[in-house]
Amino acid sequence: MRVYKEFFFEAAHFLPSAPPGHPNSRVHGHSFRARVTIDGEPDAATGVLLHFDDIEAAVAEARDALDHRFLTDVEGLESPTLERIAIWLWDRLHDRLPGLAEIQISRDSCHEGCIYTGPRSDKRPRGAEQAQWR
């Protein structure tokens, strides 16, 4: 079974790797939606997998570090792609949320997002030869 909690944050950024003149090379902002998904079995006595208040408490610090910030200046997000934001969140939450299964980051107004399910064992990024910047 999986449960999830969503939160929203507003932030600005630019992508240093974008070609000169490309819109992503300039400072711009987005409304982001993050979904944190937990996988496990509900407690037999309570019927609860994990209290939503516990998920909320775990994500509060990370949300504060992102909300109304310039993401390019956030340590670990110097090139703040959706992929890197998802990994950044995973790194901050996996020890605090047993059963963390997935981080989803979306920019709904752009109709795009990223789903991260944790580190891959071979560490070789898929499509690296195609994606020079994002």
Stockholm file with secondary structure:
# STOCKHOLM 1.0

chainA/1-134         MRVYKEFFFEAAHFLPSAPPGHPNSRVHGHSFRARVTIDGEPDAATGVLLHFDDIEAAVAEARDALDHRFLTDVEGLESPTLERIAIWLWDRLHDRLPGLAEIQISRDSCHEGCIYTGPRSDKRPRGAEQAQWR
#=GR chainA/1-134 SS CEEEEEEEEEEEECCTTSCTTSGGGSCEEEEEEEEEEEECCCCTTTCCSSCHHHHHHHHHHHHHHHTTEEGGGSTTCSSCCHHHHHHHHHHHHTTTSTTEEEEEEEEGGGTEEEEECSCCSSCCCTTTTTCSCC
#=GC SS_cons         CEEEEEEEEEEEECCTTSCTTSGGGSCEEEEEEEEEEEECCCCTTTCCSSCHHHHHHHHHHHHHHHTTEEGGGSTTCSSCCHHHHHHHHHHHHTTTSTTEEEEEEEEGGGTEEEEECSCCSSCCCTTTTTCSCC
//
